[in-house]
Amino acid sequence: MTAPARAAAAERSTARSALALVLLLAIAASVAAIGSVLSAPGIAGWYAETPQPMWTPPNAVFAPVWTMLYVLMSVAAWMVWRRPDSPARSRALRAYAVQLGLNAVWSPAFFGLGALLGAPGAWIALVIIVVLDFAILATMIRFGDVSRLAATLLVPYWGWALFATTLNAAIAVLAR
């Protein structure tokens, strides 16, 4: 291959990689936006009226934290995607998709079902978030098979999800 042909191939590869990162960021932003829209009525109503555990952060904390976490998740997935195609990479990206799907379901379940059902809705959401916690751990393990750095980028997300699990559990107990 000639030098100009190699340069053109490298440019196409860089453009494809950048497009993949933008797409992964857009998918995460879509999950966040859908969750936010579907959760807003429950946040202003049921959640605001339900007793909160003393370790509940102010509402203003959630958006910046989730923004950072979605960026880290997307970059981690992109790092895995950039690796050569392999069964390990495919398993890792499938695990990522599963946990992202569970992530998308939890907010509407917690805030929406909480608004509709009260405590039973919070208990249903608790089951979902516990499954999500294990799905994130599985994703971290699968990412670690492909890229240790990508797995490490998911650690703050897992920590936040575990913290959210404690909030969900406490609210389920406190809800009437």
Long-range contacts (C-beta under 8 A, 24 or more apart in sequence): 17-78, 17-82, 20-78, 20-81, 20-82, 21-74, 21-75, 21-78, 24-74, 24-75, 24-77, 24-78, 24-81, 25-70, 25-71, 25-74, 27-74, 27-100, 28-70, 28-71, 28-73, 28-74, 28-100, 29-70, 31-70, 31-100, 31-103, 31-104, 32-66, 32-67, 32-70, 34-104, 34-108, 35-103, 35-104, 35-106, 35-107, 35-108, 36-107, 38-107, 38-108, 38-111, 38-112, 39-107, 39-108, 39-110, 39-111, 39-112, 40-111, 41-111, 41-112, 41-115, 42-110, 42-111, 42-112, 42-114, 42-115, 43-111, 45-115, 46-111, 46-114, 46-115, 46-118, 47-111, 47-114, 47-115, 47-171, 50-114, 50-122, 50-171, 50-174, 50-175, 51-171, 51-174, 51-175, 52-167, 52-170, 52-171, 52-174, 53-166, 53-167, 53-170, 53-171, 53-174, 55-166, 55-167, 56-167, 65-160, 68-156, 69-156, 69-157, 69-160, 72-153, 72-154, 72-156, 72-157, 73-100, 73-153, 73-154, 73-157, 75-150, 75-153, 76-143, 76-147, 76-149, 76-150, 76-151, 76-153, 76-154, 77-150, 79-147, 79-149, 79-150, 79-153, 80-143, 80-146, 80-147, 80-150, 83-146, 83-147, 86-146, 88-142, 88-145, 88-146, 89-146, 91-142, 91-145, 92-139, 92-142, 92-143, 92-145, 92-146, 92-150, 94-142, 95-135, 95-138, 95-139, 95-142, 95-143, 96-139, 96-142, 96-143, 98-135, 98-138, 98-139, 99-132, 99-135, 99-136, 99-138, 99-139, 102-128, 102-131, 102-132, 102-135, 103-132, 106-132, 110-168, 114-171, 114-175, 118-175, 118-176, 119-172, 119-175, 119-176, 122-168, 122-171, 122-172, 122-175, 123-172, 125-168, 125-172, 126-165, 126-168, 126-169, 126-172, 129-161, 129-164, 129-165, 129-168, 130-165, 132-161, 133-158, 133-161, 133-162, 133-165, 136-161
